[in-house]
Structure formats: C-alpha cells, structure tokens
Amino acid sequence: MGYDPEVFWRQTPRLLKAAIAGYTNRERSAHREMMYGAWHGAAFQRAKKMPPLNQVLGDKRKAQTPEQMLAIMQSLAV
C-alpha cells in the first residue's frame, strides 16, 4: 500500500478507512483492466478473422442533436 507510518498514526479512523477503500478500489480496477486485456487477447487468438481495430475500440459515436446538447447543458446547470 505504500503508507507512511507517521501519516498513519496521525490519521483518524475515518480517514484511514477512506484511504484503504481508495486503495482497494484502485487495485480492483487495475485487476479488472488486466483481466479485460487477457480475455480479449485470448478471444482474438481464437478468432478466425481479426475484426477491424476501429470496430473493436468503438471510437465512432453518434452525433448529438442540438436538442440533446441543450438537454445535457441544462441538466449540468442545475
């Protein structure tokens, strides 16, 4: 976890719990990313034909209508 002992002893239990929760979430996220990569690597290895990269990455998004943009901006202004 890389926690400084001096900082540890000056923290309240609530702050320590928050720090541990943050560390746990970071580790869980890193593990999920590794599993995601391993799963896709295995899936691509078994594929007869490799799909195009832009299809895999899913970068292309639908253009928003002006009404959708306005609705999003109004929801942020609340």
N, C-alpha and C positions, 0 to 999 in steps of 0.2 A: 504494500500500500504506500510505502514511502512517506510515512508520517513522522514528523519531527517530535521527539519525546517532550521537548519543552512546550511546544504548542499543545500537545495532548493534555498535559497537566493543567494548562490554563483555560481549557475549554469547559463549557457547561455540558452536562449530559445531552441536552437538546442539540447543541451544535455538533457534538461528536456523532450522534445518531444521524444527523443530516449529512455529515461528511462520509460516514460509512454507507449510507443509502446512495449517495452520489457515486462513490467508488463502485458499489455493486452494480449500479445501472450502467456505468461505463464498461465494466468488464462483461456484463451480459450483452451489451451492444456489440462489443468487439468480437465476442464469441459468435453471435448471430451473423456478423459480416463474414467471418471465416467459414462458417457452415454454408452460407449462401454461395460463396465462391467455390467451395468444394462440391456442392451439389450441382452447380451449373457446369463446372469443369467435367464432372462425370457424365452429365446429360449430353454435353457437346461431344464428348468422346464416343458415346453410343450412337449419335445421330448419323444417319446415312449421308445427309446433305447439310452442310453448315448454313444456318439462316443468316441473312444479311445483318451486319452489325447494327445498323440503324433500327432495324426491327427489334433486335434484342434489347438495345438500350432504351427504346421507346422515347426518343427525344422529340419527335414530332407531336405537337399539341394542337388541339383545335383552337382556332382564333375565337376570341370572345367577341360577343356582340356589344355594341355601345350600351345596351340596357344592362347586360351582365356586369360590365365595368362600373356603371353607375351604382348598381346594387351593392357591389363589393365596397366601393368607396363610401357609400352611405353607412354600411354596416361598421366600417372602421371609424367613422366619425362619431359614433355613439359614445 
